[in-house]
Amino acid sequence: MAHTLVGRVAIGLLALAALPASADPERARELAATVCAACHGADGNGPVPAFPRLAGLQREYIAKQLADYMNGRRRSEVMGPVVADLTAADVEPLAAHYSAQKPAPGTVEDRALAETGRKIFVDGNPDTGVPACMGCHLEGGRGNPRFPRLAGQHREYTLQQMQQFHSGTRTNDRGRVMRALAERMSEAEMKAVAEYIAGL
């Protein structure tokens, strides 16, 4: 799996080097099709559970994450080599491209777990001080320019990111909001919320 992923990224980087360096929608479509598609899909509905679905994510959020990868505020062994060959002018067109794509519907694998996750998403856990996820990400996980759309996100990716916020290995959240929240969540709660989000 790791060798396959490295190969895909290498092919994408070669394709990136061959593209003209101009910031426009056409270049964004080419980048999406040749560089980003292996992990995210050209339409942002990539099937690889370890990588986020980008379709329908807020443009502002995507742009922030790309910029954070580029300036080192967010780190990834996979994204690092990719963004190293992007320019600042690529960020907004790529963000706009993926934001405009139609999200694929999510699926639930464990309905009982998803119901537990729904309660946390809607009401939080007053006993441990975990606030409702809906307070920031809104009803149905639709998000807003400050807090991203979560609906239909891969459960594996969502859980991975909550674990990283919980441990402090991801630190590019605004105002430490996600770190403060995830620190209070148990592993079981994170799994339940990830399951619920996947089905939205």
N, C-alpha and C positions, 0 to 999 in steps of 0.2 A: 504493500500500500504506500509506504513512504517513498520507495524508489519510483513508483508510478507517478506520484504527486510531484516529485522533484523533476521528473521528465516532462510533465505537463507544463510546469512553471518555466523550465528552460526553453521549451518550444514557444511558449508565450512571449518570453523575453526576446527571443530572436525575431519574432513577428513584430514586436513593439519597435525594435531598432530599425526595422525596414519602413515604418510608417512615417509620413511627413509630419513634422513638428508644427502643426497649426491647431489652434484651439477652436474647433467648430463641431457641430453635431455629427457630421460625417466621420470625423476622426474618432469621436466618442463611440459611434456604432462599430467602427473597425476595431477599436480597442476592446470593446465588449465582446465582439465575435472572435477575436484572435488571441487576446491576452487573458481576459476575465472569464471566458465561457467555461474553461475546464473546471473551475471551482464554483462559479456563481451562475453559469448559464448565460447565454447572450441576452435572454429576456429577464434575467434576475431570479428565475425559479430553479436554480441549480439543485440537482438531486443529491449532492454529497452532504450527509448530515453534519459533518464537522464544519461546514462553511455556511455563512448566513444567506438566506434568501434576501435579495436586495429589491426585488420588484415591489413598487409602491411605497418603499421607505421614503421618508421625507428628504427632499433635496438637501436641506440644510444639514441634516444629520449625516448623510452620506459624505457631503463635502467636508464636514468636521472630522469624520473618521479618516478620510484620505489625508487631510492635512496633518492630523495627529500622527499617522504612520510616517509621513514624510519628515516631520520635525522631531520624531523620536518620542513623542508623548505616549504613543501606543506602540507596542512592540509585537512582532510576529515573525517567526522564521520563514513563513510562507510569503506574507505581504511585504516584508522588508526588501527583498530583491526586486519585486514588482514595482513598488513605488519609487525605487531608486532610479528607474528609467522613465518615470513620468515627470512632467513639468507642472509647475503651478497652474499653468493655463489649461491643463487637462482636467483639473479637478471639477470645476463647475459643469462643463459639458458631460462628463461621465456621471456626475451626480444627477443632472437633469435627465439623462438617458434612462437610468435605472428607476428613478422616481416616477417616470411616466409609464413604466411597464405595468401590466395588469398582474396582480398577485394570484397565484394558483390557490385553490381552496386547501385548507389544512385538514389533517386527519387525526383522530383520537385512537390510540391503541388500547388504553386502559381507562374505561369510563369511570370506574370507582376512584381511581387516582385523579382523573381530571376533575371530578366533582370536589374532591378535597382541595385541588388547586384553585377551582373557581371561588371557593369560600375565602381563600387567602387573597386572591386577586381582587375580589370585590370588597371584602371586609377587613383584610389584614389579620393579625393575631394580637388582640389587645393584651393578652397575658404576657407576651414577650416584647411588646412594643414594635411589632412589625406593622408598618402602615399598609393600607390597601394599595396594590399596584395600580389600580384604576385611577387613583388620585393624580398620578402623573401621566400614565399611558392611556387614560380615558376608557370609556365603555367600549367593549369589544376589542380592546387593544389597538385602536386606530391611531393613537399617538398624535403628536403635534410637532411644530418645528423645533421645539426644545427637547421633547422626549419622543423617541422613535416609535413607529408602528411595530407592534409585536405579533399581531394576528398571523397565524399560520407559520410562524418561524419554526425551523427544525428544533425538536425537543433537545437533541444532543447539543446543538450549538447554544441554545438558551441556557441549558444547565451548565455547560462549560463556562459561559461568561459570568453567570452568577457565582460559580465556584471561584473564578478569578477575582471578582470583586470581593468575595468573602475573605479570600486569602491575602488580598492586597496586591496581587501580581498584575491586575489591571487597575490603572489609576487615572484614566482620562475622563472620568465622569465629572459632570459639572457640579461644583460645590460639594463633592464627596457624597452626593445623595445615594448613589447605588452602593457605595462601600458601606455607608452607615446602615443601610437597609439590609444588605446581604450578610453583614456581620451578625445580625440578630436571627438569621434564618437557619434552621436545621437542614441537613442534607435531604431529609424526607420532604420538608416543605419545598425546597428548591426543585426536587424531582416532580412534585405534584403541580407546582405552578408551570413548569416547563411542559408538562403533559397537557394542561389546560390550554396554554397559549398555542400549542401545536394544532389544536382543534378549532381555533377561532376562525 
